Amino acid sequence: MSAEVHNITSESFIEMNDLAVGYHRHAVVDHVNAHAGPDSLIVLMGTNGSGKSTILRTLAGLLEPISGDVSVLGDMPGTHHARCAYLPQHPASLTTLPLRARDVVAMGRFPRLGMIRRMGADDRAAIHDAMVRMSVHPFQDKPLHALSGGQQQRVHLAQVLAREADVLLLDEPTAGLDAQGRNAVARVIAEERARGRAVVLATHDLSDAEPADHVVLLAHQVIAQGAPRDVLTDDNLRACYGFTDRH
């Protein structure tokens, strides 16, 4: 399987400088600052509706930034489709189509294939590897609609991995997963970083944020941003969530 990463020694994968994001020129959150190079992990952590998903949608090129500067792989978000993989919090339902789990995973290769090129050995190897890593290969021939919610989530994560993208944008990827599934997600994030890729992760889980290089703590505004040890303090978490246990 190819593990190709482009220009990882010098390229800035993600830049957000005084970024404001939102809808219809109305900012949901502003003053977001973060940088990611190869093997970086940015964690967006906060309450529901605090702007985590909006930031990810902006990085994916689905929303125009309100103000500030943002780039992904050196260009405007959405420019490099094959090199950036986005997992939304609620992936589009494909249950009405007669698709097997492996068909959904194979869609991760489409941005690399384009309209003409047929799948080759590298594509098939990437699809198989992604299914094995997310433990969905035992039910690869089952229709997606026959799978549980947690199994469907694993399939969508495998689709993201099959793209072999340089940047992974993951919105609540552990939603609906049991402890084993959450551990699998943590493992593949660590593996992707070891391969030189950058990950931006939206989460509610404090344990997801602890291995990050940069954390943005959100509650309809930026509560704090920076290294986990500086951001994940009791005072900041209390300001974000209204309460916190000592950690």
JOQUI-V928866 format. One record per pair of residues at least 4 apart in sequence whose C-alpha atoms are under 7 Angstrom apart, sorted by the first residue. I is the first residue (numbers start at 1). J is the second residue. D is the distance in Angstrom with one decimal. If there is no record, write none. Layout:
# JOQUI-V928866
i->I j->J d->D
i->I j->J d->D
This chain:
# JOQUI-V928866
i->1 j->122 d->5.6
i->1 j->125 d->5.4
i->1 j->126 d->5.5
i->2 j->122 d->6.5
i->3 j->164 d->6.7
i->5 j->166 d->5.9
i->5 j->196 d->6.9
i->7 j->11 d->5.8
i->8 j->38 d->5.8
i->8 j->196 d->6.7
i->11 j->37 d->6.8
i->12 j->36 d->6.5
i->12 j->37 d->4.9
i->12 j->73 d->6.2
i->12 j->74 d->6.5
i->13 j->36 d->5.6
i->13 j->37 d->5.0
i->13 j->38 d->6.8
i->13 j->72 d->5.5
i->13 j->73 d->4.4
i->13 j->74 d->6.6
i->13 j->198 d->6.9
i->14 j->35 d->5.6
i->14 j->36 d->4.9
i->14 j->37 d->6.7
i->14 j->71 d->5.7
i->14 j->72 d->4.6
i->14 j->73 d->6.2
i->15 j->34 d->6.1
i->15 j->35 d->4.7
i->15 j->36 d->6.6
i->15 j->70 d->5.4
i->15 j->71 d->5.2
i->15 j->72 d->6.6
i->16 j->32 d->6.5
i->16 j->33 d->5.0
i->16 j->34 d->5.1
i->16 j->35 d->6.3
i->16 j->69 d->5.9
i->16 j->70 d->4.6
i->16 j->71 d->6.9
i->17 j->32 d->6.5
i->17 j->33 d->4.7
i->17 j->34 d->6.8
i->17 j->68 d->5.9
i->17 j->69 d->5.1
i->17 j->70 d->6.4
i->18 j->30 d->6.9
i->18 j->31 d->4.2
i->18 j->32 d->5.2
i->18 j->33 d->5.5
i->18 j->68 d->5.0
i->18 j->69 d->6.7
i->19 j->30 d->5.7
i->19 j->31 d->5.2
i->19 j->32 d->4.9
i->19 j->33 d->6.6
i->19 j->67 d->5.8
i->19 j->68 d->4.2
i->19 j->69 d->5.8
i->19 j->70 d->6.7
i->20 j->27 d->6.0
i->20 j->29 d->5.8
i->20 j->30 d->3.8
i->20 j->31 d->5.9
i->20 j->32 d->6.6
i->20 j->65 d->6.3
i->20 j->66 d->5.2
i->20 j->67 d->5.1
i->20 j->68 d->6.1
i->21 j->27 d->5.3
i->21 j->28 d->5.9
i->21 j->29 d->5.8
i->21 j->30 d->6.3
i->21 j->54 d->6.5
i->21 j->55 d->6.2
i->21 j->58 d->7.0
i->21 j->65 d->5.1
i->21 j->66 d->5.2
i->22 j->26 d->5.5
i->22 j->27 d->4.3
i->22 j->28 d->4.6
i->22 j->29 d->6.9
i->22 j->54 d->6.3
i->22 j->66 d->6.4
i->23 j->27 d->6.6
i->25 j->66 d->5.8
i->27 j->66 d->6.5
i->28 j->51 d->5.9
i->28 j->220 d->6.6
i->29 j->51 d->5.8
i->29 j->220 d->5.9
i->29 j->221 d->5.2
i->30 j->221 d->6.7
i->32 j->222 d->6.9
i->36 j->40 d->5.4
i->36 j->198 d->6.5
i->37 j->198 d->6.5
i->38 j->196 d->4.8
i->38 j->197 d->5.2
i->38 j->198 d->5.4
i->39 j->193 d->4.1
i->39 j->194 d->6.1
i->39 j->196 d->4.4
i->39 j->197 d->4.8
i->39 j->198 d->5.0
i->40 j->193 d->6.4
i->40 j->198 d->4.7
i->40 j->199 d->6.3
i->40 j->213 d->6.2
i->41 j->198 d->6.0
i->41 j->199 d->4.9
i->41 j->200 d->5.8
i->41 j->212 d->5.0
i->41 j->213 d->5.4
i->41 j->214 d->6.7
i->42 j->199 d->6.3
i->42 j->200 d->4.7
i->42 j->201 d->6.3
i->42 j->212 d->5.9
i->42 j->213 d->6.1
i->42 j->214 d->4.9
i->42 j->215 d->5.8
i->43 j->200 d->5.8
i->43 j->201 d->4.8
i->43 j->202 d->5.9
i->43 j->209 d->5.8
i->43 j->212 d->6.2
i->43 j->214 d->6.4
i->43 j->215 d->4.8
i->43 j->216 d->6.3
i->44 j->52 d->5.8
i->44 j->201 d->6.0
i->44 j->202 d->4.6
i->44 j->203 d->6.4
i->44 j->215 d->6.0
i->44 j->216 d->5.0
i->44 j->217 d->6.2
i->45 j->52 d->7.0
i->45 j->202 d->5.9
i->45 j->203 d->5.3
i->45 j->204 d->5.6
i->45 j->216 d->6.2
i->45 j->217 d->5.0
i->45 j->218 d->6.0
i->46 j->50 d->6.2
i->46 j->204 d->6.1
i->46 j->217 d->5.6
i->46 j->218 d->4.6
i->46 j->219 d->5.7
i->46 j->240 d->6.6
i->47 j->218 d->6.8
i->47 j->219 d->5.6
i->47 j->241 d->6.8
i->50 j->218 d->5.7
i->50 j->219 d->4.8
i->50 j->220 d->4.3
i->51 j->55 d->6.1
i->51 j->220 d->6.5
i->52 j->56 d->6.5
i->52 j->202 d->5.9
i->53 j->57 d->6.1
i->53 j->171 d->6.5
i->54 j->58 d->6.2
i->55 j->59 d->6.3
i->56 j->60 d->6.1
i->56 j->169 d->6.4
i->57 j->61 d->6.3
i->57 j->62 d->5.2
i->57 j->63 d->5.9
i->58 j->62 d->5.6
i->58 j->63 d->4.6
i->58 j->64 d->6.2
i->58 j->65 d->6.3
i->59 j->72 d->6.8
i->59 j->77 d->5.3
i->60 j->77 d->5.7
i->60 j->78 d->5.5
i->60 j->86 d->6.4
i->61 j->77 d->4.4
i->61 j->78 d->4.0
i->70 j->76 d->7.0
i->71 j->75 d->5.1
i->71 j->76 d->5.0
i->71 j->77 d->5.8
i->72 j->76 d->6.1
i->72 j->77 d->5.2
i->75 j->79 d->6.4
i->80 j->84 d->6.3
i->81 j->111 d->6.2
i->82 j->111 d->4.9
i->82 j->112 d->5.3
i->82 j->165 d->6.5
i->83 j->165 d->4.3
i->83 j->166 d->5.2
i->83 j->167 d->6.4
i->84 j->165 d->5.2
i->84 j->166 d->6.0
i->84 j->167 d->4.7
i->84 j->168 d->6.0
i->85 j->160 d->5.7
i->85 j->163 d->6.9
i->85 j->165 d->5.9
i->85 j->167 d->6.3
i->85 j->168 d->5.0
i->85 j->169 d->6.1
i->86 j->168 d->6.1
i->86 j->169 d->4.6
i->86 j->170 d->6.1
i->87 j->91 d->6.9
i->87 j->160 d->6.8
i->87 j->169 d->6.1
i->87 j->170 d->4.9
i->87 j->171 d->5.9
i->88 j->170 d->6.7
i->88 j->171 d->5.2
i->89 j->171 d->4.8
i->89 j->172 d->5.6
i->89 j->173 d->7.0
i->95 j->144 d->5.9
i->95 j->145 d->4.6
i->98 j->143 d->6.5
i->99 j->103 d->5.9
i->99 j->104 d->6.8
i->99 j->143 d->5.5
i->99 j->144 d->6.1
i->100 j->104 d->6.6
i->100 j->140 d->6.5
i->100 j->141 d->5.3
i->100 j->142 d->5.2
i->100 j->143 d->4.1
i->100 j->144 d->5.4
i->101 j->105 d->6.5
i->101 j->140 d->4.8
i->101 j->141 d->6.1
i->101 j->142 d->6.0
i->101 j->143 d->6.1
i->101 j->144 d->5.3
i->101 j->155 d->6.4
i->102 j->106 d->6.0
i->102 j->140 d->4.9
i->102 j->141 d->6.5
i->103 j->107 d->6.6
i->104 j->159 d->6.6
i->105 j->127 d->6.4
i->105 j->155 d->6.3
i->105 j->156 d->6.8
i->105 j->158 d->5.8
i->105 j->159 d->4.0
i->105 j->162 d->6.7
i->106 j->127 d->5.9
i->106 j->159 d->6.6
i->107 j->159 d->6.5
i->108 j->159 d->4.7
i->108 j->160 d->5.9
i->108 j->162 d->5.3
i->108 j->163 d->4.7
i->109 j->113 d->6.3
i->109 j->123 d->6.7
i->109 j->162 d->6.3
i->109 j->163 d->5.1
i->110 j->114 d->6.0
i->113 j->117 d->5.3
i->113 j->118 d->6.8
i->119 j->123 d->5.6
i->119 j->124 d->6.9
i->120 j->124 d->6.4
i->121 j->125 d->6.0
i->122 j->126 d->6.1
i->123 j->127 d->6.3
i->124 j->128 d->6.2
i->125 j->129 d->6.0
i->126 j->130 d->6.1
i->126 j->162 d->5.3
i->127 j->131 d->6.3
i->127 j->162 d->5.1
i->128 j->132 d->6.2
i->129 j->133 d->6.1
i->130 j->134 d->6.3
i->130 j->158 d->4.9
i->130 j->161 d->5.5
i->130 j->162 d->5.3
i->131 j->135 d->5.8
i->131 j->136 d->5.0
i->131 j->137 d->5.1
i->131 j->158 d->5.6
i->132 j->136 d->6.3
i->132 j->137 d->5.6
i->134 j->154 d->5.9
i->134 j->158 d->5.9
i->134 j->184 d->6.8
i->136 j->140 d->6.1
i->136 j->154 d->6.7
i->136 j->155 d->6.4
i->142 j->146 d->6.7
i->144 j->152 d->6.7
i->147 j->151 d->5.7
i->147 j->152 d->6.0
i->148 j->152 d->6.1
i->149 j->153 d->6.2
i->149 j->176 d->6.5
i->150 j->154 d->6.4
i->150 j->176 d->5.2
i->150 j->177 d->5.0
i->151 j->155 d->6.3
i->152 j->156 d->6.3
i->153 j->157 d->6.2
i->154 j->158 d->6.1
i->155 j->159 d->6.3
i->156 j->160 d->6.5
i->157 j->161 d->6.4
i->158 j->162 d->6.0
i->159 j->163 d->6.8
i->166 j->197 d->4.8
i->166 j->198 d->6.3
i->167 j->197 d->5.8
i->167 j->198 d->4.9
i->167 j->199 d->5.8
i->168 j->198 d->6.3
i->168 j->199 d->4.7
i->168 j->200 d->6.2
i->169 j->199 d->6.0
i->169 j->200 d->4.9
i->169 j->201 d->6.2
i->170 j->200 d->6.2
i->170 j->201 d->4.9
i->170 j->202 d->6.3
i->171 j->201 d->6.0
i->171 j->202 d->4.8
i->172 j->202 d->5.3
i->172 j->203 d->5.1
i->174 j->182 d->5.5
i->174 j->185 d->6.9
i->177 j->181 d->5.1
i->177 j->182 d->6.0
i->178 j->182 d->6.2
i->179 j->183 d->6.2
i->180 j->184 d->6.2
i->181 j->185 d->6.3
i->182 j->186 d->6.3
i->183 j->187 d->6.1
i->184 j->188 d->6.2
i->185 j->189 d->6.2
i->186 j->190 d->6.3
i->187 j->191 d->6.2
i->188 j->192 d->6.0
i->189 j->193 d->6.2
i->190 j->194 d->6.2
i->191 j->195 d->6.4
i->192 j->196 d->6.7
i->192 j->197 d->5.6
i->193 j->197 d->4.9
i->193 j->198 d->6.1
i->206 j->210 d->6.7
i->209 j->215 d->6.7
i->209 j->228 d->6.9
i->210 j->228 d->6.0
i->212 j->228 d->6.6
i->213 j->227 d->6.0
i->214 j->226 d->5.1
i->214 j->227 d->4.9
i->214 j->228 d->6.4
i->215 j->225 d->5.4
i->215 j->226 d->5.5
i->215 j->227 d->6.1
i->215 j->228 d->5.8
i->215 j->231 d->6.8
i->216 j->222 d->6.9
i->216 j->224 d->6.2
i->216 j->225 d->4.4
i->216 j->226 d->6.7
i->217 j->222 d->5.9
i->217 j->223 d->5.4
i->217 j->224 d->5.3
i->217 j->225 d->6.1
i->218 j->222 d->4.8
i->218 j->223 d->5.5
i->218 j->240 d->6.6
i->219 j->223 d->6.7
i->219 j->240 d->5.4
i->223 j->236 d->6.7
i->223 j->240 d->6.6
i->224 j->231 d->5.6
i->224 j->236 d->7.0
i->225 j->231 d->5.9
i->226 j->230 d->6.5
i->226 j->231 d->6.1
i->227 j->231 d->6.2
i->228 j->232 d->5.5
i->231 j->236 d->6.6
i->232 j->236 d->6.4
i->232 j->237 d->6.4
i->233 j->237 d->6.1
i->234 j->238 d->6.0
i->234 j->244 d->6.6
i->234 j->246 d->6.6
i->235 j->239 d->6.2
i->236 j->240 d->6.2
i->237 j->241 d->5.9
i->237 j->244 d->6.2
i->238 j->242 d->4.7
i->238 j->243 d->4.6
i->238 j->244 d->5.5
